[in-house]
Structures are given as C-alpha cells and as structure tokens.
Amino acid sequence: MAAAAASFSSSSTALIPPPLPEGDGDDAPNWVLLDIDGYMGDYSNATSAESHTSTGKRIQVSFFTARPPQVSHFCVFCPDLGPGGFRAPPKVVAVDSDLILFRVSLFHQKWSTPHGRDYFLYRAHPRNPSLHLVPHPYPNNFKDKDVALLSLGGDEYAVAALRTRYRTEEGVTTPNTEFNLYLYRSSKPLDGWTSKVVSVAEPLRDKVCPLDFLPYHATTKVIILGRGMVGWVDLWRGILLCNVLQENRPDLVDIPLPPPARGNWKLLLQCHPYVVRDITVSLLKDSIKCIEIENFERKLVDADSSRAIAWKATTWSLPIPIVPSQAWHPDCTFDVADITIDPMHSGPLPSLRTTDDNPSKPILPAHLIGIPTMSMDGEFFYLLHKACHTPQTDAVIALDMRNKTLQGFADLVTGKDFTLTRCCTSEISKYLCKDKGRSE
C-alpha cells in the first residue's frame, strides 16, 4: 500500500502511547493483543533493541505488554530523524513465536530505498533482545496482509508472501487460482528473495460457497501451523495451505471455511470480513478456531427505541494436522442475550437494555460491537466496543464462550479509531524480560 503523503504532526496520536497497568511479574501472559500500529518516541525499557535503517540512521524499538483485554503496543524511536522523518506510523506486518516483523515508512529524500520502506525483525529475549534490518523484497510486490513470518529455531527465520496472479482474456483482467510465492530465508542470505509460481491443487471453495462476484481468494489474515506450513486466510471463503519450506514447487491446498451466516451475506461487498469474522491457531498448534458474529434485529423494552441490532456468535474448530476432506466442527453458538454481566464490569459500558423476553436481564449494547478476535488459549474472544455518540471511551470487552459471561474490559486510547486499525495476537510476552522497566 502507498505511504501517506505527509509526515506526522507533533499532535498526532501516533506520538502518545497509552499507559498500561503494572506488569504481572512471574505471571506474565502467554500471549497478548498487540496494536499493529505503533507509536513514535523515546519510550525505552528492558525490551528495547537497536539497529540501523537502510540509510544508516539509528533506530530503536520497545514493546509494552499487558494481559488481554488490555491492548499492548510498541514504540519506534529514530533519534536522528524525529517524528517529521516518518511518512506513516510504524506497522506490524507479521508475527510468530518470539519474532515480530514490522516496517517503517521514512522520508529518505535522495537516499530513498524502494518504496521508502524499511523492514525490521525484532527477536524477543529476556536478556538480549535484537533488531535486524531485513532485505527489501523489491522488485517483488505484495501487501502487508500477504506476509507470513516463520520462526525456525535458533536464529533462523523465514518470511513468505503469497500474491494472486492475474490473467487477461479478451482485454479483461481477472484473478485466477495461480499465485506468486515469495520467500526469504535467513539461512540462505545470498539467495535473497526467491519467487515461484504455485497453484491450487484442487479448488474446493466454490463447491461450498460459490461467489462469482468475489475473487477466488483475497487474503485477510495469515496463520502459522508449524513445520513450514502457512495458511493464507480469506475470511469469507477459505484457507490456502502451503509448505513454504518445500524445495520443489509446492501445491496450495484449499480448505473452505464455513459459509457466511445468512445475516452477513449483505456485508460481502460492504465491509472487510474481519468486522464479523476471525480465525486463530491454538498455542499448542493442535487446532484452528474460527468465529463469526451475525447481526439481526431484536425488539427492546425501553422508551428510546422499539428495535435494535442484536447479535449471536458461532465458533468452529478444525484439528491440526489438517485433512482436506475433514469438516469444521461446530463448537458453540450463543446469543448476546444469553451473556451474564458481572456488575463490576457493567458500570463503564453504555446503558444496558433489556429484551421483551426477559425485561429484568440486561444485554450488551449490541449495535456498538464488532471486530472479533479469538484468544490463542481457552474459550475467550474479544470484541471492539464502540462508544458511538456517548461520552464513554471505546473499549475491548472479553467474553467467555463456554460460560457465556463477560469477563472484563479495557479502555482504548482516546483519539485513535480502532475500526480502521486492528490488533493481532502474539506470543512475544512469553519471551520478554519480566521486568519490562519503566518508560524513560
């Protein structure tokens, strides 16, 4: 994607990272919700690591983590440039295990690199975190969402990207089931970025969910299954599995996702699928979990409105290793009206309405909720709670799928629109110094 045309002003929210609760000591979380849009400024701590940009400028990155539903974040500092040297906020591109790949978009003037971007690999470590400049993929062209990062043990890693190829017939250009697979392996630096054409061995998704008005595959998210296996996920349609470390030309295996719920069909051309769907791989890498939020109307008992949008959630799972013929297993379905809210968590949320079925039972203000994120362990998921037209701050709420309870919430930073940015799940918290230090 093209970088922003202007640098950030000193008043930008990208310069003011939010405060986080004190660390958990020895009880650090196994994973975190990480804001993919970073902040800029000298906020160093025990996680900080330094390197140099492609033009020789010093660069530092620091991470600040907290237990979900708090949103963790990272800060980038270039002492030789200042905020005016950035075209856009630093952005997480991909994560895996103890690694995070992020990019910075800099004003290089006459020392410009291809597309004005540098890519950095951060490796978390309790004593010696490190930061390295990754070779630029130019002239290969792909987007952030196409990129996968693989931690291969020791100091070895790989970066892979899958990009749709297009065919032209009678002057009309359309996507097909062939893709360019780009790969960089740290163990083979002299090879640089390699490229090969891969194709779908047996297209299946059109048999499950035929959608002629959408491309065969549009990557929304990438998941790492282990042993070189990567899944490029189109959250509306399916997963393309590929062993990117296979020396000869690998095939893409098509794993269709459950079809979209009836109430979400109207959204197929109106919004990104991550507004209502998410997918993740468990920490043990023994299953894939998928969730969908479906909106519908419900009659309410209050003086302001007779009807409002309610929602229900459905989850599925698929065991790893994946067998292409194996169906997704429905795990649970629950309605927002079934959720029990602990009184200690209800105060900061907007007024809780009631259903005509049970006027005494409060429900979450469903029309303000979306963008689900599955946890990497347990049976939790997280939703963005938008405080539209209210004085409250936007928040992330945590829901227990099995027990149908609201387990907690965390306010988001004021002034930042989290409907336009996203959070990713990362295990980096397991590898960081437990004494994260204080901002300096």
Secondary structure, DSSP 8 states (H G I E B T S, - for coil): ----SS---TT-GGG---------GGG--S-EEEESB-EES----TT-EEEE-TTS-EEEEEEE---TTSEEEEEEE-TTT-GGGEEEEEEEEEEETTEEEEEEEE--GGG--GGGEEEEEEE--SS--EEEEE---TT----GGGEEEEE-STT-EEEEEEEEEEEEETTEEEEEEEEEEEEEETT-GGG-SEEEEEEBSS--HHHHS--TTS-S----EEEEEETTEEEEEETTTEEEEEETT-SS---BEEEE-----GGGGGGTTTS-GGGTEEEEE-TTSSEEEEEEEEEEEEEB-SSS-SEEEEEEEEEEEEESS--TT---EEEEEEEGGG-EE-HHHHTTS---EEBSS-TTSEE--GGGEEEEEE-SSTTEEEEEE--TTSSS--EEEEEETTTTEEEEEEE--TT--TTTS-EEEE-GGGTS-SS-----
